[in-house]
Amino acid sequence: MKILVLEGSPHKKGSSNLLADNFIKGAVENGHEVQVYDAAHAKIGACQGCNACGMNGDCIQKDDMGKIKELILNTDMIVFVSPIYYFGISAQLKTVIDRFYSFNSKLMNKGFKSALIVAAWDNSEMVTAPARDHYLAICSYLGFENKGMILAGGCGTPQMTQNTKYPQAAYELSKSL
Ligand SMILES: Cc1cc2nc3c(=O)[nH]c(=O)nc-3n(C[C@H](O)[C@H](O)[C@H](O)COP(=O)(O)O)c2cc1C
């Protein structure tokens, strides 16, 4: 299937992208077609809430979200990748999700699959739980089929991340698809 990996960290070679790389490796080995989009370095304005799109039309903002929309509407699965920033996903990734608004109807109950990969410094469930719950709420609302979550505590740097179980877990997640 087609898999779109949406990366939301400003660190191109950081912890969350390291986990994403492991996910991608397994996915490619299993014959999936993977596209990676670095959402953190894209030019994407925050949703203005103007409602000009009516949740199913053109956004007034002409920026890199047009490309992401095209990629999403041509994929089978979306993988959300982010560092944990103050108990949530990064603003960079949240900005992308808010911009789903203009094509909300095209996303809802259309059979998309999804997964979540987050990396945090602290090794405590409490640190990743809010992002997990937020993601699951979005899955429930949009009718995405959650294929798995990598909630990687103790992954404050790529070096720390390498010494955890999470790179292997990310690899096994894509192998299980
Ligand atoms: C603005 C900011 C907020 C952060 N908030 C948290 C946090 O609430 N809990 C935590 O454990 N780590 C927090 N961190 C640490 C990052 O989640 C951690 O370093 C992670 O590995 C970064 O991933 P990346 O390399 O993919 O960007 C924060 C880092 C930054 C820069």
Ligand as a Chemical Component Dictionary entry (heavy atoms), coordinates in Angstrom:
data_LIG
# 
_chem_comp.id                   LIG 
_chem_comp.type                 NON-POLYMER 
_chem_comp.pdbx_formal_charge   0 
_chem_comp.three_letter_code    LIG 
# 
loop_
_chem_comp_atom.comp_id 
_chem_comp_atom.atom_id 
_chem_comp_atom.alt_atom_id 
_chem_comp_atom.type_symbol 
_chem_comp_atom.charge 
_chem_comp_atom.model_Cartn_x 
_chem_comp_atom.model_Cartn_y 
_chem_comp_atom.model_Cartn_z 
_chem_comp_atom.pdbx_ordinal 
LIG C1  C1  C 0 10.026 22.982 22.976 1  
LIG C2  C2  C 0 10.346 21.636 23.549 2  
LIG C3  C3  C 0 9.462  21.040 24.418 3  
LIG C4  C4  C 0 9.724  19.777 24.935 4  
LIG N1  N1  N 0 8.833  19.212 25.780 5  
LIG C5  C5  C 0 9.086  17.986 26.295 6  
LIG C6  C6  C 0 8.179  17.373 27.205 7  
LIG O1  O1  O 0 7.141  17.912 27.553 8  
LIG N2  N2  N 0 8.500  16.155 27.712 9  
LIG C7  C7  C 0 9.654  15.505 27.355 10 
LIG O2  O2  O 0 9.898  14.407 27.838 11 
LIG N3  N3  N 0 10.514 16.033 26.457 12 
LIG C8  C8  C 0 10.261 17.266 25.928 13 
LIG N4  N4  N 0 11.120 17.824 25.036 14 
LIG C9  C9  C 0 12.286 17.022 24.559 15 
LIG C10 C10 C 0 12.021 16.367 23.199 16 
LIG O3  O3  O 0 10.784 15.739 23.140 17 
LIG C11 C11 C 0 13.088 15.323 22.931 18 
LIG O4  O4  O 0 14.372 15.910 22.988 19 
LIG C12 C12 C 0 12.924 14.617 21.598 20 
LIG O5  O5  O 0 13.886 13.603 21.491 21 
LIG C13 C13 C 0 13.096 15.534 20.419 22 
LIG O6  O6  O 0 12.829 14.786 19.249 23 
LIG P1  P1  P 0 13.399 15.193 17.815 24 
LIG O7  O7  O 0 14.886 15.017 17.869 25 
LIG O8  O8  O 0 12.730 14.275 16.889 26 
LIG O9  O9  O 0 13.021 16.619 17.574 27 
LIG C14 C14 C 0 10.898 19.093 24.550 28 
LIG C15 C15 C 0 11.806 19.707 23.660 29 
LIG C16 C16 C 0 11.542 20.967 23.172 30 
LIG C17 C17 C 0 12.523 21.619 22.215 31 
# 
loop_
_chem_comp_bond.comp_id 
_chem_comp_bond.atom_id_1 
_chem_comp_bond.atom_id_2 
_chem_comp_bond.value_order 
_chem_comp_bond.pdbx_ordinal 
LIG C1  C2  SING 1  
LIG C2  C3  SING 2  
LIG C2  C16 DOUB 3  
LIG C3  C4  DOUB 4  
LIG C4  N1  SING 5  
LIG C4  C14 SING 6  
LIG N1  C5  DOUB 7  
LIG C5  C6  SING 8  
LIG C5  C8  SING 9  
LIG C6  O1  DOUB 10 
LIG C6  N2  SING 11 
LIG N2  C7  SING 12 
LIG C7  O2  DOUB 13 
LIG C7  N3  SING 14 
LIG N3  C8  DOUB 15 
LIG C8  N4  SING 16 
LIG N4  C9  SING 17 
LIG N4  C14 SING 18 
LIG C9  C10 SING 19 
LIG C10 O3  SING 20 
LIG C10 C11 SING 21 
LIG C11 O4  SING 22 
LIG C11 C12 SING 23 
LIG C12 O5  SING 24 
LIG C12 C13 SING 25 
LIG C13 O6  SING 26 
LIG O6  P1  SING 27 
LIG P1  O7  DOUB 28 
LIG P1  O8  SING 29 
LIG P1  O9  SING 30 
LIG C14 C15 DOUB 31 
LIG C15 C16 SING 32 
LIG C16 C17 SING 33 
# 
